[in-house]
């Protein structure tokens, strides 16, 4: 692959005839409708009421997000590069390398995202791209970012993405060589069974890939030494980079050994929902029968079914004992002897009901304990967090539900803080990488005792000290 543009996806036909804007608009509107219908099928397959508040506009929102996240199918690299090439003579005496006379040009830390072609979940990309100019031609630096983004905004996997960006830039700029290094991060989203099988669930799967052309074709070429020297402050270990042609590791968590082991115990994916996902892929401009995509609809449905709207009762193992009522007789005396107890950094995973995109983070729980009142085990709190996390959710509701459920278990005086990263903050055109959201719920004494509330909030570790979320 790696051609400058693909006639299947652009608005310009191979014979040079351009489709009229009205026709393109009508075609896209029809595809949007097909995506919306497919999303309704998925929501109904989850047992949801598509007319309930919060879900009414979800099919439209999902359609827009997918269109935004795969807009690269309708863009052409040659339209970006042509007109952005500039003459630059370089050194007058042609000794050494500079400017248009063979100097290395690098653009680092380009934040991109793409949709994984194996599971349809978004993954993040930190892109470093460079080229050695030739023929006294340089390209506008912003165009390197735009070309990378064209291919990122398609269904992708890391090595293929790196190869396409490299090939497209080589054909468009005609340089002495192009180098691309991608740091890719895929959320390791667990299912409801594996979260209890793995004692230390890793939230992320990371991989380093590279691709080179011309003077970068050989992975041991001297040109790579200069490139990596300029990336030394990015924490990139050259020995861990996968070069083109090397054996490709298992990248997508949906195909990992544990996921395969757990999914083998799950019933086959709902065929109606699988067909709906296949129709979404087709509406985006892809071929659902392409070998890399054949299993994608089934994997996506199996993952999505973790959020089925089931009526399973949560077993609290006899802990629900009307905690606050048992304190009424001597409550004032007890409150004077209060002690703040906390459980911090309980991980959670969930699915945004507005966009069907994952969000994840940590939950911090604080509560007051008194003389004769023993704290409950962390495992029960984790179970409650997971119970409400594995649903179509919004963060505000998740915070409130956790607080209201644990309140009677903990004497009625609780505070819950949820910190989360939302995929929709990067994959709907907003592209605010690294942003996070915090919500809080306070019940009982924490509603009025500002000192107790402040004490708990100050005990919450910063993300840098608690590890990557």
N, C-alpha and C positions, 0 to 999 in steps of 0.2 A: 504494500500500500504506500501511502506517503505521496500520492500525486497531489498536484496543486489544487485541484478541485475535482469534485465528483459530479458528473452530469445528472445523477439520480436526484441530488438534493438541492441543486441550485435553481434559481429562477430562470436561468438561461439554458436553452436546449443545446444539444450537441451540434445541431445544424446552424446555430447562430441566431435562430429566431427567439426573440425574447417574449415571454408570456406577458400579457397585459396585467397591470396591477389589479384590476377588478377580478380577473380570473384567479390570480394568486390569492387574493383575499377570500374569494369564495371557497377555494380549496382548503385554505387554512381554517376557515370557519367550520367547514364540514368535519375536518379532522379534530378540531376542538370539541365539537359535539360528540364525536365518537369516543374521545377520551373521557368526557364527562359521563357518558352512558356507562362506560367500563368502570369508572370509579364508583358509580352507584351500585353496580353489581358487586364490587368488592366490599362496600359498606354493608350491603344486605347479607353477604356471605359471612360477615362478622357478627351478624345478629343485631345490627344497629338500625335505628329508625332514621331513614335519610331525611325525614322532614322535621326532626327535632332541632331545637335551637343549638347552634354550634356546628351542625352538619349540613344545614340547608345549602350553604354556599361552598362547601368543601369540594364537590366535583369541579366547580369553576376555578377555585383557587389551585387545586392540584393540576388542572390542565394548564393554567398560566405558568405555574412553577416548572412543569416539565417542558413547556415550550421555551421558557427562558433558559433552562438548564441544558437544552439541546439545540440552541439556535445556530450552533456551528454548522449544522447540516445545510443551512441556507446561505452560508457565507463562502466566499471564494478568496483564497489566499492571494491570487494574482491581482485582484482588485485592491488589496491592501498594500502589496509591495510595489507594484508599478506606480510611478509618480513619487515614490519615496526614496529613490536611489539618487545619490548626489555625487558629483565628481569631487575627489579629494586627492591631491597629488602626493602628499606625504613628504618625505625627505627629498630635498632638492638634489643631493648628490647620490641618492639611491644607496646609501650605506646604512645598514641597520633596518629597522622595521618601525614604521609609524604611520598613523592616519591611513591613507589609501595605498600605502606601500607595504602591506603585509603585517600591519599591527593587529594585535589581538584586542577585540572589543567584547566586553562581557556586561550583560545586564543580570543582576542578581536579585534574589528574593522576590520573584513575581508570585503573588498569591493567586492561585487558581482553584477551581473545584471541578469535578467531573462526576458523572454517574457511572458506577461500576457495571460493566456489561454482564457480570455473572449474577448479580443480585439486585440491581437497580437502586442500591443505596448510594448516596453521594460520598465521595472521598475527597480529601483536601490534598493540594499539590503546592509545594514550594519549588518553583522552577528557576534554574540558573541556565542561561543560554548565552553562547558567545560564538564569534566567527572570526576568522582571519581574512581580512579584506584582500581583494585581488582586482587587478585591472583598474586601480584607482577609483573604486566605487565603494561608497559606504551607504548604509541604509539608516533612515531615521530610527532612533533608538526605541521610540514608542511602538514601532511596527513589530519589533521582536516580541513584545508583550502581546500585541493583537494577534499575531500569527499563532502563538502558543495557545491563546484563548480560543481561537477558532476550533482547534482540534480537541481542546479540553471540553468544550461544550458539545460533546457527542458521547455516546455510550463507549466506554473505554476500559482498557487495562493499562497499567503503567508503562510496560516496555513498548507496547504498540503506540501509546501516546508520544513517548520520547522519539521513536523512530519516525512518526509522521511529522512532528515538528522539525526534526533534523532534515528530513528529505525535502520538505516544502521550502525551508529557508535556503537550502543548497540550490534548489532549482530556481528560486526567485532572485537570489542575490548574486549567484555565480561566484562565490568566494573561493579562497584556497581551502577552506574547510569550515565545518560547523560542529560545535560541541553542545550537547544538551545533558544536563543532570537534573533529575527529578527526585525530590523527597516526598514520598506519598504516604498518607496516613488514612487508614480505613477504620472506621469504628467497628470494634469487635463486639457487635451487638449480640448478647446471649439470648437464648430462648428460656422459657420459664423452667425447663428441666435442667439445662446445663448450668444455670446460675447456682443451683444447689449441688451440682456435681463438682464444680471447680471451687476450691477453697480460696484461691487468689485469682479471680478473674481479671484478665488483662483487658483494659478498655480499648486499646488501640492495637492495630497491626500496622507495622511500618516497613517500608522497603525503599531502597535507593537504587535507581536505575539510570543508565546513561546510554547515549547514542552519539556516534561520531561519523563524520564524512570527510573526505579529502585528507588533509594532514592529520585529522583526528580518527581516521578509519581504523588504524591499529591502536589497540588499547594501551600499548606500551610506547607509543610515539612520544617524542620529546614535547610536542605541543601540549599534551595533557598535563605535563609537569607545571607549566605556566598557569594553566587553567585551574588546577587544584590548589596551587599556591595562593591564588586570589580567593579561594573558598575556605582557607584554613580556619577562619574565624567562625565558620558556620557549623562547626562540629561534624564535618563530613569526613568519614574514614574511607579512604580510597579502597582499602582492602575489602570493604563490605558492599561495594557498588557492583551491581549486576550489569555487565556490558552486553551489547547486542550479540546474540549468538551463543551466549552462555546458557547453561541449563536454567530454565525458569522455575522459581520456587512457587509453591502454592500461595497465591496472594490473597484471594478473597476468603474471608472467614467462613462463608457459607459452604466452602468446599474443604474446610479443615477436617482433620481426623475426628476431633471431638464432635463437631457439628454433624458429621456423617453418622457417627455412632448414635447420637441422640435422635437425629431425624429418622433413623431406621426404625425407631420405636413409635414414630408418629404416623397416623393414618395418611394414606396418599392424599395429595393436594386435591381440593375441590376442582373438578374439571371445568365447571362453569367459570370459576374465578380464574383458572389458568388461561382459558380462552380469552377472558377479558383483558388480562395482562398482555397477552400476545397481540391483541388488537391495539393496545396502547403503543407497544413497540412499533407496530406497523404504521400507526398514525404519526409517529415521530419521524418517519422516513427511513426506518431500518427494516431489514428483512428478518422476521422472527425465526426463519428457517436457517439462517446463517449458523454454521456449526457452533460458534462461540455463544450463540444466543438460544440454542434449542432448549437447554435446561433452565434458562433464566426465569420464565414465567412460573414454573413449578417451585423454584427456590424462593422466589419473592412471595408467593402465596403461603408457603410453609412458614416463612418468617412472619408474615403479616398475621397469621392465625394465632400467634402468641397474644394478640390483643383482642381475641374474640370476646364479645360481650356475654360472658357466661354468668350464671347465677350461683356459682359455687360459694357456699358459705365459708367464711374464714373461721377456722377453729382457733380460739384463744386459750385453749388448754386450761380452762377453769380460772383464768386470771381475772376475768370480768366479774368484779365483786362489789360494784358500787362504791369505789374507793372514797369518793368525796363524802358520802353519807356516813361512812365509818369514822370520819373525823369531826363530825358536827359538834359532839359534846364538848370537846376541849380544843376547838379549832384555833381560838386566839392564842392559847398557850402553845399549841403546836407550831403555829406560824412564827412565834417569837423564837423558836428553836429550829427554824428551817435551815436546810442545807441544799445548795444547788448541786444536782447531779446531772451529768450530761453524757450523751453518746454522740460523737462527732464523726463526720466523714463516712456515713453509711451510703454506699454507692446505689444509684438507681438508674434505670433505663425506662424510657417511655416513648410514646408515639403521639405527635401533635395531631389532634383531631381536625384542625383547620387545614393542614396541608399534607397529612399522611407522611410527615418527615420526622425522623427520630430526634429526640432530645434526651440528654443524659447529664448526670452530675452527682451531687452528694446532698445528703440530708443531715442536718444537725438537730438534735433533740435535747432540750433541757427540761428539767422538772424539779420540783421541790420535794424533798423527803424530810420526814420528821422522826422523832423518837419512836421506835417500834415499827417503823414503816420501811420495809426492805426494797431496794431497787429491783426491777425485773431484769431478766436476762437480755443481752443484746440480740440474741438470735430471734426472739419474739419480735423485737422492734424491726429487725431486718425483714422478717416475714411480712409484717404489716406494710413496710415500704414497698416491697416487691409486689404485694397483692394489688396495691393501688397504682403502682408504676406500669404493670403490664396490662394497660387498658388504653383506649383512645383518650387522651387527656389534654388538659391545659394546666400549666404550672400552678396557677392560682388555686384551682380546684384540688389538685394533688396535695398542696400544702395544707389546705383546710381539712381534707379528708383524713390525712395522717394525724393531724392535731385532734380532731374530734374522736377518732377511734382510740388513741392512746390515752386521752384525758381521763376516762373512768378507770383505767388501769393504774394511773399514776397519781391519784388523789385529786385530779381536777385542775392542777396548777401546772400548765405545760407551755412551752414555747418551741416552735418548729421553724427552722429556716431551711429553705431549699435553694441551692445554687445550681444553675444549669446552663449548658451550652445548647443552643438551638440550631439545628441544621438549616432551618428556614431563614436564619440570619445571614447565611452565605449563599444559598442556592435559589434565591428568587430575585436576583438583580441587585440586592442590597449589598452583599459581599462584604460584610463587616466581620472579618476574620478575627478571632480571639475575643469577641464580645461575649458577655455572660449576663445572666439575669438572676436576681435574688428576690425571693418572696418570703414573707414572714406571717405566722399565725400565732397569736397569744391568747391564752385562756386562763381563767382563774386569777390568782394573785399576780401573775406576770402582766395582766392588763393594767394594774394600778401601781405596782411596785417598780418604779423606774430604775431604782438602784439594782434590783435583781435582774431586770431585763438587760441593763447595760453591762452588768458583770458577765452574763452569759454571752452576749454578743462579742465582748472583747476576748472571750476564750476561743472563739472560732479561728482556726489557723488560716493564714492567707493561702491562696492556691499554690504559691511558690514553695511554701513549707510543707504542704500536705501532699505534694506530688501533682502530676498532670491529671486533670479531670477529663 
